[in-house]
Amino acid sequence: MKITSLTLSQPSPKDKENHVFCKCVIVIDFDFLIRGIRVIQKKDGQLFVAMPSRSTPTGGFIDICFPTTSNAMAYLTSRILREVENNFLISERALSYDPSSSHE
């Protein structure tokens, strides 16, 4: 299994209330697309990957799709969080860029 495409997007205002840091869409092996992956920020600042889910009549949640092995989950999690980290660093650099400090 290989993630062949990974796209991050900003969460909606409602998602932000639920501590969603960003949303993610992945394509596996050019053949299987998964939407609705969420990167959640815990109170301590750590991020974790939540697979797409739906609510149950009893108020709980059930995953719609998910990796069936711990190795697959570890691969998905590390790949997604690495992409989030890379995008966050790029965004932080862009926000803190000061053209007047350039030494040309």
MODELLER restraints for C-alpha pairs under 7 A, 6 or more apart:
rsr = mdl.restraints
at = mdl.atoms
rsr.add(forms.Gaussian(group=physical.xy_distance, feature=features.Distance(at['CA:1:A'], at['CA:28:A']), mean=6.67, stdev=0.5))
rsr.add(forms.Gaussian(group=physical.xy_distance, feature=features.Distance(at['CA:1:A'], at['CA:29:A']), mean=6.37, stdev=0.5))
rsr.add(forms.Gaussian(group=physical.xy_distance, feature=features.Distance(at['CA:2:A'], at['CA:28:A']), mean=5.58, stdev=0.5))
rsr.add(forms.Gaussian(group=physical.xy_distance, feature=features.Distance(at['CA:2:A'], at['CA:29:A']), mean=5.40, stdev=0.5))
rsr.add(forms.Gaussian(group=physical.xy_distance, feature=features.Distance(at['CA:3:A'], at['CA:26:A']), mean=6.62, stdev=0.5))
rsr.add(forms.Gaussian(group=physical.xy_distance, feature=features.Distance(at['CA:3:A'], at['CA:27:A']), mean=5.77, stdev=0.5))
rsr.add(forms.Gaussian(group=physical.xy_distance, feature=features.Distance(at['CA:3:A'], at['CA:28:A']), mean=4.50, stdev=0.5))
rsr.add(forms.Gaussian(group=physical.xy_distance, feature=features.Distance(at['CA:3:A'], at['CA:29:A']), mean=6.13, stdev=0.5))
rsr.add(forms.Gaussian(group=physical.xy_distance, feature=features.Distance(at['CA:4:A'], at['CA:27:A']), mean=5.61, stdev=0.5))
rsr.add(forms.Gaussian(group=physical.xy_distance, feature=features.Distance(at['CA:4:A'], at['CA:28:A']), mean=5.55, stdev=0.5))
rsr.add(forms.Gaussian(group=physical.xy_distance, feature=features.Distance(at['CA:4:A'], at['CA:29:A']), mean=5.63, stdev=0.5))
rsr.add(forms.Gaussian(group=physical.xy_distance, feature=features.Distance(at['CA:4:A'], at['CA:30:A']), mean=5.84, stdev=0.5))
rsr.add(forms.Gaussian(group=physical.xy_distance, feature=features.Distance(at['CA:5:A'], at['CA:26:A']), mean=5.46, stdev=0.5))
rsr.add(forms.Gaussian(group=physical.xy_distance, feature=features.Distance(at['CA:5:A'], at['CA:27:A']), mean=4.94, stdev=0.5))
rsr.add(forms.Gaussian(group=physical.xy_distance, feature=features.Distance(at['CA:6:A'], at['CA:24:A']), mean=6.99, stdev=0.5))
rsr.add(forms.Gaussian(group=physical.xy_distance, feature=features.Distance(at['CA:6:A'], at['CA:25:A']), mean=5.80, stdev=0.5))
rsr.add(forms.Gaussian(group=physical.xy_distance, feature=features.Distance(at['CA:6:A'], at['CA:26:A']), mean=4.46, stdev=0.5))
rsr.add(forms.Gaussian(group=physical.xy_distance, feature=features.Distance(at['CA:6:A'], at['CA:27:A']), mean=6.55, stdev=0.5))
rsr.add(forms.Gaussian(group=physical.xy_distance, feature=features.Distance(at['CA:7:A'], at['CA:24:A']), mean=5.61, stdev=0.5))
rsr.add(forms.Gaussian(group=physical.xy_distance, feature=features.Distance(at['CA:7:A'], at['CA:25:A']), mean=5.19, stdev=0.5))
rsr.add(forms.Gaussian(group=physical.xy_distance, feature=features.Distance(at['CA:7:A'], at['CA:26:A']), mean=6.41, stdev=0.5))
rsr.add(forms.Gaussian(group=physical.xy_distance, feature=features.Distance(at['CA:8:A'], at['CA:22:A']), mean=6.65, stdev=0.5))
rsr.add(forms.Gaussian(group=physical.xy_distance, feature=features.Distance(at['CA:8:A'], at['CA:23:A']), mean=5.67, stdev=0.5))
rsr.add(forms.Gaussian(group=physical.xy_distance, feature=features.Distance(at['CA:8:A'], at['CA:24:A']), mean=4.57, stdev=0.5))
rsr.add(forms.Gaussian(group=physical.xy_distance, feature=features.Distance(at['CA:8:A'], at['CA:25:A']), mean=6.59, stdev=0.5))
rsr.add(forms.Gaussian(group=physical.xy_distance, feature=features.Distance(at['CA:9:A'], at['CA:22:A']), mean=5.82, stdev=0.5))
rsr.add(forms.Gaussian(group=physical.xy_distance, feature=features.Distance(at['CA:9:A'], at['CA:23:A']), mean=5.19, stdev=0.5))
rsr.add(forms.Gaussian(group=physical.xy_distance, feature=features.Distance(at['CA:9:A'], at['CA:24:A']), mean=6.31, stdev=0.5))
rsr.add(forms.Gaussian(group=physical.xy_distance, feature=features.Distance(at['CA:10:A'], at['CA:22:A']), mean=5.10, stdev=0.5))
rsr.add(forms.Gaussian(group=physical.xy_distance, feature=features.Distance(at['CA:10:A'], at['CA:23:A']), mean=6.28, stdev=0.5))
rsr.add(forms.Gaussian(group=physical.xy_distance, feature=features.Distance(at['CA:11:A'], at['CA:20:A']), mean=6.38, stdev=0.5))
rsr.add(forms.Gaussian(group=physical.xy_distance, feature=features.Distance(at['CA:11:A'], at['CA:21:A']), mean=6.71, stdev=0.5))
rsr.add(forms.Gaussian(group=physical.xy_distance, feature=features.Distance(at['CA:11:A'], at['CA:22:A']), mean=5.11, stdev=0.5))
rsr.add(forms.Gaussian(group=physical.xy_distance, feature=features.Distance(at['CA:11:A'], at['CA:23:A']), mean=5.97, stdev=0.5))
rsr.add(forms.Gaussian(group=physical.xy_distance, feature=features.Distance(at['CA:19:A'], at['CA:40:A']), mean=5.65, stdev=0.5))
rsr.add(forms.Gaussian(group=physical.xy_distance, feature=features.Distance(at['CA:19:A'], at['CA:41:A']), mean=5.50, stdev=0.5))
rsr.add(forms.Gaussian(group=physical.xy_distance, feature=features.Distance(at['CA:20:A'], at['CA:38:A']), mean=6.41, stdev=0.5))
rsr.add(forms.Gaussian(group=physical.xy_distance, feature=features.Distance(at['CA:20:A'], at['CA:39:A']), mean=5.85, stdev=0.5))
rsr.add(forms.Gaussian(group=physical.xy_distance, feature=features.Distance(at['CA:20:A'], at['CA:40:A']), mean=4.48, stdev=0.5))
rsr.add(forms.Gaussian(group=physical.xy_distance, feature=features.Distance(at['CA:20:A'], at['CA:41:A']), mean=6.22, stdev=0.5))
rsr.add(forms.Gaussian(group=physical.xy_distance, feature=features.Distance(at['CA:21:A'], at['CA:39:A']), mean=5.46, stdev=0.5))
rsr.add(forms.Gaussian(group=physical.xy_distance, feature=features.Distance(at['CA:21:A'], at['CA:40:A']), mean=5.33, stdev=0.5))
rsr.add(forms.Gaussian(group=physical.xy_distance, feature=features.Distance(at['CA:21:A'], at['CA:41:A']), mean=5.76, stdev=0.5))
rsr.add(forms.Gaussian(group=physical.xy_distance, feature=features.Distance(at['CA:22:A'], at['CA:38:A']), mean=6.13, stdev=0.5))
rsr.add(forms.Gaussian(group=physical.xy_distance, feature=features.Distance(at['CA:22:A'], at['CA:39:A']), mean=5.38, stdev=0.5))
rsr.add(forms.Gaussian(group=physical.xy_distance, feature=features.Distance(at['CA:23:A'], at['CA:36:A']), mean=6.63, stdev=0.5))
rsr.add(forms.Gaussian(group=physical.xy_distance, feature=features.Distance(at['CA:23:A'], at['CA:37:A']), mean=5.79, stdev=0.5))
rsr.add(forms.Gaussian(group=physical.xy_distance, feature=features.Distance(at['CA:23:A'], at['CA:38:A']), mean=4.59, stdev=0.5))
rsr.add(forms.Gaussian(group=physical.xy_distance, feature=features.Distance(at['CA:23:A'], at['CA:39:A']), mean=6.10, stdev=0.5))
rsr.add(forms.Gaussian(group=physical.xy_distance, feature=features.Distance(at['CA:24:A'], at['CA:35:A']), mean=6.69, stdev=0.5))
rsr.add(forms.Gaussian(group=physical.xy_distance, feature=features.Distance(at['CA:24:A'], at['CA:36:A']), mean=6.47, stdev=0.5))
rsr.add(forms.Gaussian(group=physical.xy_distance, feature=features.Distance(at['CA:24:A'], at['CA:37:A']), mean=5.02, stdev=0.5))
rsr.add(forms.Gaussian(group=physical.xy_distance, feature=features.Distance(at['CA:24:A'], at['CA:38:A']), mean=6.04, stdev=0.5))
rsr.add(forms.Gaussian(group=physical.xy_distance, feature=features.Distance(at['CA:25:A'], at['CA:34:A']), mean=5.69, stdev=0.5))
rsr.add(forms.Gaussian(group=physical.xy_distance, feature=features.Distance(at['CA:25:A'], at['CA:35:A']), mean=4.63, stdev=0.5))
rsr.add(forms.Gaussian(group=physical.xy_distance, feature=features.Distance(at['CA:25:A'], at['CA:36:A']), mean=6.62, stdev=0.5))
rsr.add(forms.Gaussian(group=physical.xy_distance, feature=features.Distance(at['CA:25:A'], at['CA:37:A']), mean=6.39, stdev=0.5))
rsr.add(forms.Gaussian(group=physical.xy_distance, feature=features.Distance(at['CA:26:A'], at['CA:33:A']), mean=5.75, stdev=0.5))
rsr.add(forms.Gaussian(group=physical.xy_distance, feature=features.Distance(at['CA:26:A'], at['CA:34:A']), mean=5.39, stdev=0.5))
rsr.add(forms.Gaussian(group=physical.xy_distance, feature=features.Distance(at['CA:26:A'], at['CA:35:A']), mean=6.82, stdev=0.5))
rsr.add(forms.Gaussian(group=physical.xy_distance, feature=features.Distance(at['CA:27:A'], at['CA:33:A']), mean=4.32, stdev=0.5))
rsr.add(forms.Gaussian(group=physical.xy_distance, feature=features.Distance(at['CA:27:A'], at['CA:34:A']), mean=6.34, stdev=0.5))
rsr.add(forms.Gaussian(group=physical.xy_distance, feature=features.Distance(at['CA:36:A'], at['CA:52:A']), mean=4.85, stdev=0.5))
rsr.add(forms.Gaussian(group=physical.xy_distance, feature=features.Distance(at['CA:37:A'], at['CA:50:A']), mean=5.86, stdev=0.5))
rsr.add(forms.Gaussian(group=physical.xy_distance, feature=features.Distance(at['CA:37:A'], at['CA:51:A']), mean=4.83, stdev=0.5))
rsr.add(forms.Gaussian(group=physical.xy_distance, feature=features.Distance(at['CA:37:A'], at['CA:52:A']), mean=5.16, stdev=0.5))
rsr.add(forms.Gaussian(group=physical.xy_distance, feature=features.Distance(at['CA:38:A'], at['CA:49:A']), mean=5.91, stdev=0.5))
rsr.add(forms.Gaussian(group=physical.xy_distance, feature=features.Distance(at['CA:38:A'], at['CA:50:A']), mean=5.11, stdev=0.5))
rsr.add(forms.Gaussian(group=physical.xy_distance, feature=features.Distance(at['CA:38:A'], at['CA:51:A']), mean=6.52, stdev=0.5))
rsr.add(forms.Gaussian(group=physical.xy_distance, feature=features.Distance(at['CA:39:A'], at['CA:47:A']), mean=6.37, stdev=0.5))
rsr.add(forms.Gaussian(group=physical.xy_distance, feature=features.Distance(at['CA:39:A'], at['CA:48:A']), mean=5.62, stdev=0.5))
rsr.add(forms.Gaussian(group=physical.xy_distance, feature=features.Distance(at['CA:39:A'], at['CA:49:A']), mean=4.67, stdev=0.5))
rsr.add(forms.Gaussian(group=physical.xy_distance, feature=features.Distance(at['CA:39:A'], at['CA:50:A']), mean=6.12, stdev=0.5))
rsr.add(forms.Gaussian(group=physical.xy_distance, feature=features.Distance(at['CA:40:A'], at['CA:47:A']), mean=5.49, stdev=0.5))
rsr.add(forms.Gaussian(group=physical.xy_distance, feature=features.Distance(at['CA:40:A'], at['CA:48:A']), mean=5.41, stdev=0.5))
rsr.add(forms.Gaussian(group=physical.xy_distance, feature=features.Distance(at['CA:40:A'], at['CA:49:A']), mean=6.34, stdev=0.5))
rsr.add(forms.Gaussian(group=physical.xy_distance, feature=features.Distance(at['CA:40:A'], at['CA:50:A']), mean=6.96, stdev=0.5))
rsr.add(forms.Gaussian(group=physical.xy_distance, feature=features.Distance(at['CA:41:A'], at['CA:47:A']), mean=4.55, stdev=0.5))
rsr.add(forms.Gaussian(group=physical.xy_distance, feature=features.Distance(at['CA:41:A'], at['CA:48:A']), mean=6.69, stdev=0.5))
rsr.add(forms.Gaussian(group=physical.xy_distance, feature=features.Distance(at['CA:49:A'], at['CA:77:A']), mean=5.97, stdev=0.5))
rsr.add(forms.Gaussian(group=physical.xy_distance, feature=features.Distance(at['CA:51:A'], at['CA:63:A']), mean=6.38, stdev=0.5))
rsr.add(forms.Gaussian(group=physical.xy_distance, feature=features.Distance(at['CA:51:A'], at['CA:65:A']), mean=6.82, stdev=0.5))
rsr.add(forms.Gaussian(group=physical.xy_distance, feature=features.Distance(at['CA:51:A'], at['CA:66:A']), mean=6.21, stdev=0.5))
rsr.add(forms.Gaussian(group=physical.xy_distance, feature=features.Distance(at['CA:52:A'], at['CA:63:A']), mean=5.76, stdev=0.5))
rsr.add(forms.Gaussian(group=physical.xy_distance, feature=features.Distance(at['CA:52:A'], at['CA:64:A']), mean=5.63, stdev=0.5))
rsr.add(forms.Gaussian(group=physical.xy_distance, feature=features.Distance(at['CA:52:A'], at['CA:65:A']), mean=6.43, stdev=0.5))
rsr.add(forms.Gaussian(group=physical.xy_distance, feature=features.Distance(at['CA:53:A'], at['CA:61:A']), mean=6.27, stdev=0.5))
rsr.add(forms.Gaussian(group=physical.xy_distance, feature=features.Distance(at['CA:53:A'], at['CA:62:A']), mean=5.31, stdev=0.5))
rsr.add(forms.Gaussian(group=physical.xy_distance, feature=features.Distance(at['CA:53:A'], at['CA:63:A']), mean=4.05, stdev=0.5))
rsr.add(forms.Gaussian(group=physical.xy_distance, feature=features.Distance(at['CA:53:A'], at['CA:64:A']), mean=4.96, stdev=0.5))
rsr.add(forms.Gaussian(group=physical.xy_distance, feature=features.Distance(at['CA:54:A'], at['CA:61:A']), mean=5.53, stdev=0.5))
rsr.add(forms.Gaussian(group=physical.xy_distance, feature=features.Distance(at['CA:54:A'], at['CA:62:A']), mean=5.62, stdev=0.5))
rsr.add(forms.Gaussian(group=physical.xy_distance, feature=features.Distance(at['CA:54:A'], at['CA:63:A']), mean=6.56, stdev=0.5))
rsr.add(forms.Gaussian(group=physical.xy_distance, feature=features.Distance(at['CA:54:A'], at['CA:64:A']), mean=6.80, stdev=0.5))
rsr.add(forms.Gaussian(group=physical.xy_distance, feature=features.Distance(at['CA:55:A'], at['CA:61:A']), mean=4.38, stdev=0.5))
rsr.add(forms.Gaussian(group=physical.xy_distance, feature=features.Distance(at['CA:55:A'], at['CA:62:A']), mean=6.42, stdev=0.5))
rsr.add(forms.Gaussian(group=physical.xy_distance, feature=features.Distance(at['CA:56:A'], at['CA:62:A']), mean=6.87, stdev=0.5))
rsr.add(forms.Gaussian(group=physical.xy_distance, feature=features.Distance(at['CA:67:A'], at['CA:73:A']), mean=5.45, stdev=0.5))
